Amino acid sequence: MVSRKWPSAVQVAAALCTLTAMAHAQRSSTRLVMDILSNPVFTILPFALWAALIAAAVYSFDAGGEGHDAPLRSARDIFEEHLTRHDIDREEYVDRRKALDHITAMV
């Protein structure tokens, strides 16, 4: 017959302490989760931060272009402005205007 060796009292006490500590840790972590979820600051704040981040991203992409109040100008208006500022001479203006008229006639 095989003789069975029983654990010592110290081993039993250590095992009970370990099990008790594990149960307490599980209860305290569950309690911590419930405390966090029941606190409105911890539940609403992350959603508010995400919403603010998304709104800032949308606003930055929307405002990335030129001002919304700036009217759209045609290519002819831009050519005339360059001509009046003397950035281009009359001959270059006529050449570019003919090319522009040719391109817009194709479209």
Secondary structure, DSSP 4 states (H G I P E B T S, - for coil): -PPPPPPPHHHHHHHHHHHHHHHHHHHHHHHHHHHHHHSHHHHHHHHHHHHHHHHHHHHHHHTTSS-TTSPP--HHHHHHHHHHTTSS-HHHHHHHHHHHHHHHHH-
